[in-house]
Amino acid sequence: MNFEHFSLDPRILTGVKAVGYTTPTPIQEQAIPAILAGRDVLGLAQTGTGKTAAFLLPILQHLSKGPLRQVRTLIIAPTRELAEQIHQANVELAQKTKVRSATIYGGVGKAPQIEALRRGTEIIVACPGRLLDLMREGHVDLTHVEVLVLDEADRMCDMGFLPDIRRILKHVPTQRQTLFFSATMPDDIRQLADAILRNPVTVQIGIIAPAKTVSHALYPVPSDLKMKLTLSMLEQMAIGRALIFTRTKHRARSLARKLETHGHRAAALQGNMSQNQRQNALDGFRDGRYDILVATDIAARGIDVAEISHVINFDIPDTVDAYTHRIGRTGRAQETGEAFTLTSPEDESLIREIEKVLRARLERRALPGFDYGAFNPTSHPNGQNGQQPQRDGKRPYPTSPSRRSQPRQRQPRL
């Protein structure tokens, strides 16, 4: 199957070809016909499966007919980065059409956003808080919305946005098409989906578990040796791009600085940074100025960067869902990736939950040559029951090619 199969407007197909699409991903193949038919859709999919284009392409087809310069589509996203990513995808796909999109999110001035609304736009991509602010000030008219999209709804729940979403829904026409995308379905998200979707078509692509192209491993280590172990791992790895996750903003900043002092091209991405600082860090990671991005969960939502070879959990996440989202940043679009988690004794219960989701026991590893002091990773509850790692004395894991020395060709996915 190719994109011509969907009978899209030739101008939209021109945008598809311009971004390098050739074959639809599974979620695009299943969701696009349903959306084109006007059905509500419940999309259950991980990041990196192509869901952004899965809803943007049929929306552009719908907007190619009818009035221009009034808000006919509202896309709600949990973070500024994801909102900007969706907007940029629309700019590329709609380049030969007259359809415009505008972003609305906090952390930047309101004036440019208000001016974009005054000029007229068919699509708004918004974060809930700033959207409500501009609605209260009378700058946003949602009475003509025909298509409503909630993207990464589970993350909006995690971030406490459900009350804001319910307020926004009161201002959107009840007669509309609703597209609801989530990687996981906790109870409150299920209840929201049941309340706003009408006889939806369910499209489920690899829900819950991370991509099968990602390999996973645990590195038991005392908390006070995590920094040293991370530096040693980076010295032994052949690495293209690495995304390192921490639980706190302070730790993201301090770890990024520590990596820089040891000669690594690293940057932090965390919630206390201004939008310009966050965008500069993302752009630098994307264009190769930085090889390592150290991020918190909230700040990292919406990262869509090619060829992330490794995800390293400096701190194990709080939930299995968060683990899934983190690991979803590598192994995207059928590429391979590796996920390493530094674990402490108190992490054992969550590790068991992750293993249930993966339906496999995670490999426990000790880094050859690393001085663990009195701690014995092979006798740790997360270790290998007193047995030496099978890879001991050899290279501890398969290496990934350096992005700078061995560039890979890939098809872009949105």
Secondary structure, DSSP 8 states (H G I E B T S, - for coil): --GGGGT--HHHHHHHHHTT--S--HHHHHHHHHHHTT--EEEEE-TTSSHHHHHHHHHHHHHTSS--SS--EEEE-SSHHHHHHHHHHHHHHTTTSS--EEEE-SSS-SHHHHHHHHH--SEEEE-HHHHHHHHHTT----TT--EEEE-SHHHHHHTT-HHHHHHHHTTS-SSSEEEEEES---HHHHHHHHHH-SS-EEEEES-SS--TTEEEEEEE--GGGHHHHHHHHHHH---S-EEEE-SSHHHHHHHHHHHHHTT--EEEE-TTS-HHHHHHHHHHHHHTS-SEEEE-HHHHTT---TT--EEEESS--SSHHHHHHHHTTSSGGG--EEEEEEE-GGGHHHHHHHHHHHTS--EE---TT---TT--TTTSTTS-TT---TTTTS-SS-----TTTS--------
